Amino acid sequence: MYPVSQGLRLDVEAVSGILGSVSIACWIVVFSPQIIENFRRSSADGLSLIFIIVWLLGDVFNILGAVLQGVLPTMTILAVYYTLADIVLLGQCFYYRGFTLSDAPTKRADESPSDEDPTEESPLLLSPDRAHSPARLSPVDAGLPRRSSISSFHSHLRAVDGTHLSPATPLLPPPRPTDIPAALLQKPTSALHTLFFNIGALLLVCAAGILGWWLSTSNSRRPHNHRHDTSPFGLDDSAGEISFDRWGQIFGYLCAVFYLGSRVPQILLNYRRQSTEGVSMLFFLFACVGNLTYVLSILAYEPECARVQGVGMSAGDDCRQGEWKEQYGRYTLVNASWLIGSAGTLLLDLAIFGQFWVYRGREADRVEM
């Protein structure tokens, strides 16, 4: 066991390890808020199906690129986990909407046209197919025999249900399958309450990531479990050389393209609906923090020559002129596809956050009306 001062020494390796652990923690729980939101509402109308499908394709290419480029097994396992979570989310969408690729909201069973009494929202003129439909006839007009008043009174009396008179029986009948879910009828919480809840959940996840990094380093024989004998994402540069894998890079850039394109359908769907109802803010909040810490953990890299420290030398004195920039530049190029995909997705997620704040006031006004 190393002394506390040595275990808590923050250098480039430690910063990269902490950021990577926080990113992993965020990505582990990123899908949970949206899956719970869909289950609570019994609906997935807030999500764009194209958004989920394109994101799934990006995760598949992420697996292929991670395996071929030789990243850490942890990152490959996480890529597989993302794919499985995407499939669960996609399964929810198909379960609540049916097997369709359309983002049009599903019609509820109680929204089908019926011959109920007109209300304030009923049209003044009937549609042609209903205008010529036979009207309801009273028993007398239909030629049915009228029952006597005594027998009618007895029949109505027998039909009266007196169970509601008991104090143990609720006055309201139990909900029917066609009733609107209670979650849709609840008044939305205040913006301040939502903000505090989301920030609290985010801080707990970040704390879990930092705790995971601290436990991994304290249980290792070295001060830091995350050495840069391999780069933060498994690229072997122990000999000062970082190798490119052609197919790994191709799949990495395809992954970046799909990640960037996945957010566009969701942004367009929110804009057409003028609402973010049914979309979990925590879903995109975890994605933003996960992408941000992921990018920073890649950039927090120390080239091989800077780690060599001889007697009477400080770290980095062994680098030849221009060698530090050359090694760092090559390392950045190898990870460029992952950097572009994560940084670009982060910017698009910020646009979705803007939609949350713009449309939230309109949704509150709509509920109050």
NUFITOR-559808 format. One record per residue (C-alpha): residue number from 1; x, y, z; residue in three letters. Coordinates in steps of 0.25 Angstrom, whole numbers. Layout:
// residues N
<r i="NUM" xx="X" yy="Y" zz="Z" aa="ALA"/>
...
***
This chain:
// residues 369
<r i="1" xx="0" yy="0" zz="0" aa="MET"/>
<r i="2" xx="6" yy="13" zz="-4" aa="TYR"/>
<r i="3" xx="5" yy="26" zz="5" aa="PRO"/>
<r i="4" xx="-7" yy="35" zz="3" aa="VAL"/>
<r i="5" xx="1" yy="46" zz="-3" aa="SER"/>
<r i="6" xx="7" yy="37" zz="-13" aa="GLN"/>
<r i="7" xx="-7" yy="31" zz="-17" aa="GLY"/>
<r i="8" xx="-13" yy="44" zz="-19" aa="LEU"/>
<r i="9" xx="-2" yy="50" zz="-27" aa="ARG"/>
<r i="10" xx="-9" yy="56" zz="-39" aa="LEU"/>
<r i="11" xx="-1" yy="56" zz="-52" aa="ASP"/>
<r i="12" xx="-5" yy="54" zz="-67" aa="VAL"/>
<r i="13" xx="-8" yy="39" zz="-64" aa="GLU"/>
<r i="14" xx="-17" yy="41" zz="-52" aa="ALA"/>
<r i="15" xx="-25" yy="52" zz="-59" aa="VAL"/>
<r i="16" xx="-27" yy="43" zz="-71" aa="SER"/>
<r i="17" xx="-31" yy="31" zz="-62" aa="GLY"/>
<r i="18" xx="-41" yy="40" zz="-54" aa="ILE"/>
<r i="19" xx="-47" yy="45" zz="-67" aa="LEU"/>
<r i="20" xx="-48" yy="32" zz="-73" aa="GLY"/>
<r i="21" xx="-55" yy="26" zz="-61" aa="SER"/>
<r i="22" xx="-65" yy="37" zz="-60" aa="VAL"/>
<r i="23" xx="-68" yy="35" zz="-75" aa="SER"/>
<r i="24" xx="-70" yy="20" zz="-73" aa="ILE"/>
<r i="25" xx="-79" yy="22" zz="-61" aa="ALA"/>
<r i="26" xx="-88" yy="32" zz="-69" aa="CYS"/>
<r i="27" xx="-89" yy="23" zz="-81" aa="TRP"/>
<r i="28" xx="-93" yy="11" zz="-72" aa="ILE"/>
<r i="29" xx="-105" yy="18" zz="-67" aa="VAL"/>
<r i="30" xx="-108" yy="27" zz="-79" aa="VAL"/>
<r i="31" xx="-119" yy="18" zz="-85" aa="PHE"/>
<r i="32" xx="-126" yy="16" zz="-71" aa="SER"/>
<r i="33" xx="-134" yy="29" zz="-70" aa="PRO"/>
<r i="34" xx="-140" yy="28" zz="-84" aa="GLN"/>
<r i="35" xx="-144" yy="13" zz="-82" aa="ILE"/>
<r i="36" xx="-150" yy="17" zz="-69" aa="ILE"/>
<r i="37" xx="-157" yy="29" zz="-75" aa="GLU"/>
<r i="38" xx="-163" yy="20" zz="-86" aa="ASN"/>
<r i="39" xx="-168" yy="10" zz="-76" aa="PHE"/>
<r i="40" xx="-174" yy="21" zz="-67" aa="ARG"/>
<r i="41" xx="-182" yy="27" zz="-79" aa="ARG"/>
<r i="42" xx="-185" yy="14" zz="-86" aa="SER"/>
<r i="43" xx="-181" yy="21" zz="-99" aa="SER"/>
<r i="44" xx="-168" yy="24" zz="-107" aa="ALA"/>
<r i="45" xx="-174" yy="35" zz="-116" aa="ASP"/>
<r i="46" xx="-164" yy="45" zz="-111" aa="GLY"/>
<r i="47" xx="-152" yy="38" zz="-117" aa="LEU"/>
<r i="48" xx="-149" yy="37" zz="-132" aa="SER"/>
<r i="49" xx="-147" yy="23" zz="-137" aa="LEU"/>
<r i="50" xx="-137" yy="27" zz="-147" aa="ILE"/>
<r i="51" xx="-129" yy="33" zz="-136" aa="PHE"/>
<r i="52" xx="-128" yy="20" zz="-129" aa="ILE"/>
<r i="53" xx="-126" yy="12" zz="-141" aa="ILE"/>
<r i="54" xx="-114" yy="21" zz="-146" aa="VAL"/>
<r i="55" xx="-108" yy="21" zz="-132" aa="TRP"/>
<r i="56" xx="-109" yy="6" zz="-132" aa="LEU"/>
<r i="57" xx="-101" yy="5" zz="-145" aa="LEU"/>
<r i="58" xx="-91" yy="15" zz="-139" aa="GLY"/>
<r i="59" xx="-89" yy="5" zz="-127" aa="ASP"/>
<r i="60" xx="-87" yy="-7" zz="-136" aa="VAL"/>
<r i="61" xx="-76" yy="0" zz="-144" aa="PHE"/>
<r i="62" xx="-71" yy="5" zz="-131" aa="ASN"/>
<r i="63" xx="-69" yy="-10" zz="-127" aa="ILE"/>
<r i="64" xx="-62" yy="-13" zz="-140" aa="LEU"/>
<r i="65" xx="-53" yy="-1" zz="-140" aa="GLY"/>
<r i="66" xx="-49" yy="-4" zz="-125" aa="ALA"/>
<r i="67" xx="-46" yy="-18" zz="-128" aa="VAL"/>
<r i="68" xx="-38" yy="-16" zz="-140" aa="LEU"/>
<r i="69" xx="-30" yy="-3" zz="-135" aa="GLN"/>
<r i="70" xx="-27" yy="-11" zz="-122" aa="GLY"/>
<r i="71" xx="-33" yy="-3" zz="-111" aa="VAL"/>
<r i="72" xx="-34" yy="-7" zz="-96" aa="LEU"/>
<r i="73" xx="-44" yy="-19" zz="-94" aa="PRO"/>
<r i="74" xx="-52" yy="-10" zz="-85" aa="THR"/>
<r i="75" xx="-55" yy="-1" zz="-96" aa="MET"/>
<r i="76" xx="-59" yy="-12" zz="-105" aa="THR"/>
<r i="77" xx="-68" yy="-18" zz="-94" aa="ILE"/>
<r i="78" xx="-75" yy="-4" zz="-92" aa="LEU"/>
<r i="79" xx="-77" yy="-3" zz="-107" aa="ALA"/>
<r i="80" xx="-84" yy="-17" zz="-107" aa="VAL"/>
<r i="81" xx="-92" yy="-12" zz="-95" aa="TYR"/>
<r i="82" xx="-96" yy="1" zz="-103" aa="TYR"/>
<r i="83" xx="-101" yy="-8" zz="-114" aa="THR"/>
<r i="84" xx="-110" yy="-17" zz="-105" aa="LEU"/>
<r i="85" xx="-115" yy="-4" zz="-98" aa="ALA"/>
<r i="86" xx="-119" yy="1" zz="-112" aa="ASP"/>
<r i="87" xx="-126" yy="-12" zz="-115" aa="ILE"/>
<r i="88" xx="-134" yy="-11" zz="-102" aa="VAL"/>
<r i="89" xx="-138" yy="4" zz="-105" aa="LEU"/>
<r i="90" xx="-142" yy="0" zz="-119" aa="LEU"/>
<r i="91" xx="-150" yy="-12" zz="-114" aa="GLY"/>
<r i="92" xx="-158" yy="-2" zz="-105" aa="GLN"/>
<r i="93" xx="-161" yy="7" zz="-117" aa="CYS"/>
<r i="94" xx="-166" yy="-5" zz="-126" aa="PHE"/>
<r i="95" xx="-174" yy="-10" zz="-114" aa="TYR"/>
<r i="96" xx="-181" yy="3" zz="-111" aa="TYR"/>
<r i="97" xx="-182" yy="7" zz="-126" aa="ARG"/>
<r i="98" xx="-182" yy="-6" zz="-134" aa="GLY"/>
<r i="99" xx="-172" yy="-9" zz="-145" aa="PHE"/>
<r i="100" xx="-172" yy="4" zz="-152" aa="THR"/>
<r i="101" xx="-161" yy="14" zz="-156" aa="LEU"/>
<r i="102" xx="-170" yy="26" zz="-155" aa="SER"/>
<r i="103" xx="-168" yy="36" zz="-144" aa="ASP"/>
<r i="104" xx="-183" yy="40" zz="-145" aa="ALA"/>
<r i="105" xx="-190" yy="39" zz="-131" aa="PRO"/>
<r i="106" xx="-197" yy="26" zz="-128" aa="THR"/>
<r i="107" xx="-213" yy="27" zz="-127" aa="LYS"/>
<r i="108" xx="-218" yy="23" zz="-114" aa="ARG"/>
<r i="109" xx="-230" yy="13" zz="-113" aa="ALA"/>
<r i="110" xx="-239" yy="24" zz="-107" aa="ASP"/>
<r i="111" xx="-236" yy="33" zz="-119" aa="GLU"/>
<r i="112" xx="-244" yy="25" zz="-129" aa="SER"/>
<r i="113" xx="-257" yy="32" zz="-135" aa="PRO"/>
<r i="114" xx="-269" yy="29" zz="-127" aa="SER"/>
<r i="115" xx="-284" yy="33" zz="-127" aa="ASP"/>
<r i="116" xx="-283" yy="39" zz="-113" aa="GLU"/>
<r i="117" xx="-290" yy="52" zz="-109" aa="ASP"/>
<r i="118" xx="-284" yy="64" zz="-116" aa="PRO"/>
<r i="119" xx="-275" yy="73" zz="-107" aa="THR"/>
<r i="120" xx="-269" yy="87" zz="-109" aa="GLU"/>
<r i="121" xx="-258" yy="81" zz="-117" aa="GLU"/>
<r i="122" xx="-267" yy="73" zz="-127" aa="SER"/>
<r i="123" xx="-268" yy="79" zz="-141" aa="PRO"/>
<r i="124" xx="-281" yy="86" zz="-145" aa="LEU"/>
<r i="125" xx="-282" yy="78" zz="-158" aa="LEU"/>
<r i="126" xx="-281" yy="63" zz="-159" aa="LEU"/>
<r i="127" xx="-271" yy="56" zz="-168" aa="SER"/>
<r i="128" xx="-278" yy="51" zz="-181" aa="PRO"/>
<r i="129" xx="-277" yy="36" zz="-176" aa="ASP"/>
<r i="130" xx="-284" yy="39" zz="-163" aa="ARG"/>
<r i="131" xx="-294" yy="49" zz="-169" aa="ALA"/>
<r i="132" xx="-301" yy="38" zz="-176" aa="HIS"/>
<r i="133" xx="-300" yy="28" zz="-165" aa="SER"/>
<r i="134" xx="-313" yy="23" zz="-158" aa="PRO"/>
<r i="135" xx="-316" yy="31" zz="-146" aa="ALA"/>
<r i="136" xx="-319" yy="25" zz="-133" aa="ARG"/>
<r i="137" xx="-334" yy="22" zz="-131" aa="LEU"/>
<r i="138" xx="-342" yy="22" zz="-118" aa="SER"/>
<r i="139" xx="-349" yy="10" zz="-114" aa="PRO"/>
<r i="140" xx="-362" yy="16" zz="-118" aa="VAL"/>
<r i="141" xx="-357" yy="20" zz="-131" aa="ASP"/>
<r i="142" xx="-351" yy="7" zz="-134" aa="ALA"/>
<r i="143" xx="-365" yy="0" zz="-131" aa="GLY"/>
<r i="144" xx="-361" yy="-7" zz="-119" aa="LEU"/>
<r i="145" xx="-371" yy="-9" zz="-108" aa="PRO"/>
<r i="146" xx="-371" yy="0" zz="-96" aa="ARG"/>
<r i="147" xx="-370" yy="-6" zz="-83" aa="ARG"/>
<r i="148" xx="-379" yy="-2" zz="-71" aa="SER"/>
<r i="149" xx="-374" yy="9" zz="-62" aa="SER"/>
<r i="150" xx="-374" yy="-1" zz="-50" aa="ILE"/>
<r i="151" xx="-366" yy="-12" zz="-57" aa="SER"/>
<r i="152" xx="-356" yy="-1" zz="-62" aa="SER"/>
<r i="153" xx="-355" yy="5" zz="-48" aa="PHE"/>
<r i="154" xx="-351" yy="-9" zz="-42" aa="HIS"/>
<r i="155" xx="-341" yy="-12" zz="-53" aa="SER"/>
<r i="156" xx="-334" yy="1" zz="-50" aa="HIS"/>
<r i="157" xx="-334" yy="-2" zz="-36" aa="LEU"/>
<r i="158" xx="-328" yy="-15" zz="-38" aa="ARG"/>
<r i="159" xx="-317" yy="-9" zz="-46" aa="ALA"/>
<r i="160" xx="-313" yy="1" zz="-36" aa="VAL"/>
<r i="161" xx="-300" yy="-3" zz="-30" aa="ASP"/>
<r i="162" xx="-299" yy="0" zz="-15" aa="GLY"/>
<r i="163" xx="-285" yy="-4" zz="-12" aa="THR"/>
<r i="164" xx="-280" yy="10" zz="-13" aa="HIS"/>
<r i="165" xx="-288" yy="14" zz="-1" aa="LEU"/>
<r i="166" xx="-278" yy="6" zz="8" aa="SER"/>
<r i="167" xx="-267" yy="14" zz="14" aa="PRO"/>
<r i="168" xx="-257" yy="3" zz="10" aa="ALA"/>
<r i="169" xx="-260" yy="5" zz="-5" aa="THR"/>
<r i="170" xx="-254" yy="16" zz="-13" aa="PRO"/>
<r i="171" xx="-264" yy="25" zz="-20" aa="LEU"/>
<r i="172" xx="-255" yy="25" zz="-33" aa="LEU"/>
<r i="173" xx="-256" yy="13" zz="-41" aa="PRO"/>
<r i="174" xx="-243" yy="6" zz="-44" aa="PRO"/>
<r i="175" xx="-235" yy="11" zz="-56" aa="PRO"/>
<r i="176" xx="-239" yy="4" zz="-70" aa="ARG"/>
<r i="177" xx="-228" yy="0" zz="-80" aa="PRO"/>
<r i="178" xx="-233" yy="11" zz="-89" aa="THR"/>
<r i="179" xx="-231" yy="22" zz="-79" aa="ASP"/>
<r i="180" xx="-220" yy="33" zz="-81" aa="ILE"/>
<r i="181" xx="-208" yy="29" zz="-72" aa="PRO"/>
<r i="182" xx="-207" yy="37" zz="-59" aa="ALA"/>
<r i="183" xx="-193" yy="41" zz="-63" aa="ALA"/>
<r i="184" xx="-199" yy="49" zz="-74" aa="LEU"/>
<r i="185" xx="-209" yy="56" zz="-65" aa="LEU"/>
<r i="186" xx="-199" yy="60" zz="-55" aa="GLN"/>
<r i="187" xx="-194" yy="75" zz="-54" aa="LYS"/>
<r i="188" xx="-180" yy="76" zz="-58" aa="PRO"/>
<r i="189" xx="-170" yy="79" zz="-47" aa="THR"/>
<r i="190" xx="-163" yy="92" zz="-46" aa="SER"/>
<r i="191" xx="-151" yy="95" zz="-54" aa="ALA"/>
<r i="192" xx="-143" yy="98" zz="-42" aa="LEU"/>
<r i="193" xx="-147" yy="84" zz="-36" aa="HIS"/>
<r i="194" xx="-143" yy="77" zz="-49" aa="THR"/>
<r i="195" xx="-130" yy="84" zz="-49" aa="LEU"/>
<r i="196" xx="-126" yy="80" zz="-35" aa="PHE"/>
<r i="197" xx="-130" yy="66" zz="-37" aa="PHE"/>
<r i="198" xx="-123" yy="65" zz="-50" aa="ASN"/>
<r i="199" xx="-110" yy="71" zz="-44" aa="ILE"/>
<r i="200" xx="-111" yy="62" zz="-32" aa="GLY"/>
<r i="201" xx="-112" yy="50" zz="-40" aa="ALA"/>
<r i="202" xx="-100" yy="54" zz="-49" aa="LEU"/>
<r i="203" xx="-92" yy="57" zz="-37" aa="LEU"/>
<r i="204" xx="-94" yy="43" zz="-31" aa="LEU"/>
<r i="205" xx="-90" yy="37" zz="-44" aa="VAL"/>
<r i="206" xx="-78" yy="45" zz="-45" aa="CYS"/>
<r i="207" xx="-74" yy="42" zz="-31" aa="ALA"/>
<r i="208" xx="-76" yy="27" zz="-34" aa="ALA"/>
<r i="209" xx="-66" yy="28" zz="-46" aa="GLY"/>
<r i="210" xx="-56" yy="35" zz="-37" aa="ILE"/>
<r i="211" xx="-58" yy="25" zz="-26" aa="LEU"/>
<r i="212" xx="-56" yy="14" zz="-36" aa="GLY"/>
<r i="213" xx="-43" yy="20" zz="-41" aa="TRP"/>
<r i="214" xx="-38" yy="22" zz="-27" aa="TRP"/>
<r i="215" xx="-41" yy="7" zz="-23" aa="LEU"/>
<r i="216" xx="-34" yy="2" zz="-36" aa="SER"/>
<r i="217" xx="-21" yy="10" zz="-33" aa="THR"/>
<r i="218" xx="-21" yy="7" zz="-18" aa="SER"/>
<r i="219" xx="-22" yy="-8" zz="-21" aa="ASN"/>
<r i="220" xx="-11" yy="-8" zz="-31" aa="SER"/>
<r i="221" xx="4" yy="-9" zz="-28" aa="ARG"/>
<r i="222" xx="7" yy="3" zz="-35" aa="ARG"/>
<r i="223" xx="3" yy="17" zz="-31" aa="PRO"/>
<r i="224" xx="-6" yy="18" zz="-44" aa="HIS"/>
<r i="225" xx="-13" yy="6" zz="-50" aa="ASN"/>
<r i="226" xx="-15" yy="13" zz="-63" aa="HIS"/>
<r i="227" xx="0" yy="14" zz="-68" aa="ARG"/>
<r i="228" xx="3" yy="20" zz="-81" aa="HIS"/>
<r i="229" xx="11" yy="8" zz="-86" aa="ASP"/>
<r i="230" xx="-1" yy="6" zz="-93" aa="THR"/>
<r i="231" xx="-9" yy="19" zz="-97" aa="SER"/>
<r i="232" xx="-22" yy="22" zz="-90" aa="PRO"/>
<r i="233" xx="-30" yy="14" zz="-100" aa="PHE"/>
<r i="234" xx="-20" yy="2" zz="-102" aa="GLY"/>
<r i="235" xx="-11" yy="7" zz="-113" aa="LEU"/>
<r i="236" xx="2" yy="1" zz="-111" aa="ASP"/>
<r i="237" xx="13" yy="11" zz="-111" aa="ASP"/>
<r i="238" xx="23" yy="5" zz="-102" aa="SER"/>
<r i="239" xx="33" yy="6" zz="-113" aa="ALA"/>
<r i="240" xx="30" yy="20" zz="-117" aa="GLY"/>
<r i="241" xx="22" yy="16" zz="-129" aa="GLU"/>
<r i="242" xx="7" yy="16" zz="-130" aa="ILE"/>
<r i="243" xx="1" yy="7" zz="-141" aa="SER"/>
<r i="244" xx="-10" yy="10" zz="-150" aa="PHE"/>
<r i="245" xx="-20" yy="-1" zz="-154" aa="ASP"/>
<r i="246" xx="-27" yy="3" zz="-167" aa="ARG"/>
<r i="247" xx="-40" yy="-5" zz="-165" aa="TRP"/>
<r i="248" xx="-40" yy="0" zz="-150" aa="GLY"/>
<r i="249" xx="-39" yy="14" zz="-155" aa="GLN"/>
<r i="250" xx="-50" yy="12" zz="-166" aa="ILE"/>
<r i="251" xx="-60" yy="6" zz="-156" aa="PHE"/>
<r i="252" xx="-56" yy="17" zz="-146" aa="GLY"/>
<r i="253" xx="-59" yy="28" zz="-156" aa="TYR"/>
<r i="254" xx="-72" yy="21" zz="-160" aa="LEU"/>
<r i="255" xx="-76" yy="21" zz="-145" aa="CYS"/>
<r i="256" xx="-73" yy="36" zz="-144" aa="ALA"/>
<r i="257" xx="-82" yy="38" zz="-156" aa="VAL"/>
<r i="258" xx="-94" yy="30" zz="-150" aa="PHE"/>
<r i="259" xx="-92" yy="37" zz="-137" aa="TYR"/>
<r i="260" xx="-93" yy="51" zz="-143" aa="LEU"/>
<r i="261" xx="-105" yy="47" zz="-152" aa="GLY"/>
<r i="262" xx="-113" yy="40" zz="-141" aa="SER"/>
<r i="263" xx="-116" yy="53" zz="-133" aa="ARG"/>
<r i="264" xx="-122" yy="60" zz="-146" aa="VAL"/>
<r i="265" xx="-135" yy="52" zz="-146" aa="PRO"/>
<r i="266" xx="-137" yy="55" zz="-131" aa="GLN"/>
<r i="267" xx="-135" yy="70" zz="-133" aa="ILE"/>
<r i="268" xx="-144" yy="70" zz="-145" aa="LEU"/>
<r i="269" xx="-155" yy="62" zz="-137" aa="LEU"/>
<r i="270" xx="-154" yy="72" zz="-126" aa="ASN"/>
<r i="271" xx="-155" yy="83" zz="-135" aa="TYR"/>
<r i="272" xx="-167" yy="78" zz="-142" aa="ARG"/>
<r i="273" xx="-175" yy="74" zz="-129" aa="ARG"/>
<r i="274" xx="-170" yy="88" zz="-123" aa="GLN"/>
<r i="275" xx="-168" yy="79" zz="-110" aa="SER"/>
<r i="276" xx="-158" yy="70" zz="-103" aa="THR"/>
<r i="277" xx="-169" yy="62" zz="-96" aa="GLU"/>
<r i="278" xx="-165" yy="48" zz="-94" aa="GLY"/>
<r i="279" xx="-150" yy="50" zz="-95" aa="VAL"/>
<r i="280" xx="-142" yy="49" zz="-82" aa="SER"/>
<r i="281" xx="-133" yy="61" zz="-80" aa="MET"/>
<r i="282" xx="-124" yy="52" zz="-71" aa="LEU"/>
<r i="283" xx="-122" yy="43" zz="-84" aa="PHE"/>
<r i="284" xx="-115" yy="54" zz="-91" aa="PHE"/>
<r i="285" xx="-109" yy="60" zz="-79" aa="LEU"/>
<r i="286" xx="-101" yy="47" zz="-76" aa="PHE"/>
<r i="287" xx="-98" yy="46" zz="-91" aa="ALA"/>
<r i="288" xx="-92" yy="60" zz="-91" aa="CYS"/>
<r i="289" xx="-83" yy="58" zz="-79" aa="VAL"/>
<r i="290" xx="-79" yy="44" zz="-84" aa="GLY"/>
<r i="291" xx="-75" yy="50" zz="-97" aa="ASN"/>
<r i="292" xx="-68" yy="62" zz="-91" aa="LEU"/>
<r i="293" xx="-60" yy="53" zz="-81" aa="THR"/>
<r i="294" xx="-57" yy="43" zz="-92" aa="TYR"/>
<r i="295" xx="-51" yy="54" zz="-101" aa="VAL"/>
<r i="296" xx="-43" yy="60" zz="-89" aa="LEU"/>
<r i="297" xx="-37" yy="46" zz="-85" aa="SER"/>
<r i="298" xx="-32" yy="44" zz="-99" aa="ILE"/>
<r i="299" xx="-25" yy="58" zz="-100" aa="LEU"/>
<r i="300" xx="-19" yy="56" zz="-86" aa="ALA"/>
<r i="301" xx="-7" yy="48" zz="-92" aa="TYR"/>
<r i="302" xx="7" yy="48" zz="-89" aa="GLU"/>
<r i="303" xx="17" yy="43" zz="-100" aa="PRO"/>
<r i="304" xx="26" yy="32" zz="-98" aa="GLU"/>
<r i="305" xx="39" yy="41" zz="-98" aa="CYS"/>
<r i="306" xx="33" yy="50" zz="-87" aa="ALA"/>
<r i="307" xx="31" yy="38" zz="-78" aa="ARG"/>
<r i="308" xx="46" yy="34" zz="-78" aa="VAL"/>
<r i="309" xx="53" yy="40" zz="-66" aa="GLN"/>
<r i="310" xx="67" yy="37" zz="-63" aa="GLY"/>
<r i="311" xx="76" yy="41" zz="-52" aa="VAL"/>
<r i="312" xx="77" yy="56" zz="-50" aa="GLY"/>
<r i="313" xx="67" yy="58" zz="-61" aa="MET"/>
<r i="314" xx="52" yy="63" zz="-61" aa="SER"/>
<r i="315" xx="41" yy="56" zz="-68" aa="ALA"/>
<r i="316" xx="42" yy="60" zz="-83" aa="GLY"/>
<r i="317" xx="57" yy="64" zz="-84" aa="ASP"/>
<r i="318" xx="59" yy="51" zz="-92" aa="ASP"/>
<r i="319" xx="50" yy="56" zz="-103" aa="CYS"/>
<r i="320" xx="58" yy="60" zz="-116" aa="ARG"/>
<r i="321" xx="54" yy="74" zz="-122" aa="GLN"/>
<r i="322" xx="40" yy="72" zz="-128" aa="GLY"/>
<r i="323" xx="39" yy="58" zz="-123" aa="GLU"/>
<r i="324" xx="28" yy="61" zz="-113" aa="TRP"/>
<r i="325" xx="19" yy="68" zz="-123" aa="LYS"/>
<r i="326" xx="22" yy="57" zz="-133" aa="GLU"/>
<r i="327" xx="17" yy="46" zz="-123" aa="GLN"/>
<r i="328" xx="6" yy="54" zz="-118" aa="TYR"/>
<r i="329" xx="1" yy="57" zz="-132" aa="GLY"/>
<r i="330" xx="2" yy="43" zz="-137" aa="ARG"/>
<r i="331" xx="-6" yy="38" zz="-125" aa="TYR"/>
<r i="332" xx="-17" yy="49" zz="-127" aa="THR"/>
<r i="333" xx="-18" yy="44" zz="-142" aa="LEU"/>
<r i="334" xx="-20" yy="30" zz="-138" aa="VAL"/>
<r i="335" xx="-32" yy="34" zz="-128" aa="ASN"/>
<r i="336" xx="-37" yy="45" zz="-138" aa="ALA"/>
<r i="337" xx="-49" yy="37" zz="-142" aa="SER"/>
<r i="338" xx="-53" yy="35" zz="-127" aa="TRP"/>
<r i="339" xx="-50" yy="50" zz="-124" aa="LEU"/>
<r i="340" xx="-59" yy="55" zz="-136" aa="ILE"/>
<r i="341" xx="-70" yy="46" zz="-132" aa="GLY"/>
<r i="342" xx="-71" yy="50" zz="-118" aa="SER"/>
<r i="343" xx="-68" yy="64" zz="-119" aa="ALA"/>
<r i="344" xx="-78" yy="66" zz="-130" aa="GLY"/>
<r i="345" xx="-89" yy="58" zz="-123" aa="THR"/>
<r i="346" xx="-86" yy="67" zz="-111" aa="LEU"/>
<r i="347" xx="-89" yy="80" zz="-119" aa="LEU"/>
<r i="348" xx="-102" yy="74" zz="-124" aa="LEU"/>
<r i="349" xx="-106" yy="69" zz="-110" aa="ASP"/>
<r i="350" xx="-105" yy="84" zz="-106" aa="LEU"/>
<r i="351" xx="-115" yy="87" zz="-117" aa="ALA"/>
<r i="352" xx="-125" yy="77" zz="-111" aa="ILE"/>
<r i="353" xx="-123" yy="84" zz="-97" aa="PHE"/>
<r i="354" xx="-126" yy="97" zz="-104" aa="GLY"/>
<r i="355" xx="-139" yy="90" zz="-108" aa="GLN"/>
<r i="356" xx="-142" yy="86" zz="-94" aa="PHE"/>
<r i="357" xx="-142" yy="100" zz="-89" aa="TRP"/>
<r i="358" xx="-149" yy="106" zz="-100" aa="VAL"/>
<r i="359" xx="-161" yy="96" zz="-101" aa="TYR"/>
<r i="360" xx="-162" yy="94" zz="-86" aa="ARG"/>
<r i="361" xx="-170" yy="107" zz="-84" aa="GLY"/>
<r i="362" xx="-179" yy="104" zz="-95" aa="ARG"/>
<r i="363" xx="-182" yy="90" zz="-90" aa="GLU"/>
<r i="364" xx="-185" yy="96" zz="-76" aa="ALA"/>
<r i="365" xx="-195" yy="106" zz="-82" aa="ASP"/>
<r i="366" xx="-202" yy="95" zz="-90" aa="ARG"/>
<r i="367" xx="-204" yy="87" zz="-78" aa="VAL"/>
<r i="368" xx="-210" yy="99" zz="-70" aa="GLU"/>
<r i="369" xx="-220" yy="102" zz="-81" aa="MET"/>
***
